[in-house]
């Protein structure tokens, strides 16, 4: 069986054959804490893997720069 590879930075769309109510969605999110999970108005689930080292380092630099700028203001 081959695995489907999702390009880095692209959301993976999961189309469920049934609707999840709020409690079911919350439980699904609790069971998959490492993923960023969103449900837009259309009802599809968008699953995004956690950021890797390069993205995390870039986000840290951005947050640090923003914090330094805010302290100066």
Secondary structure, DSSP 8 states (H G I E B T S, - for coil): -------TT--EEE--SS---HHHHHHHHHHTTTSEEEE-TT--EEEE----HHHHHHHHHHHHHHHHHHHH-
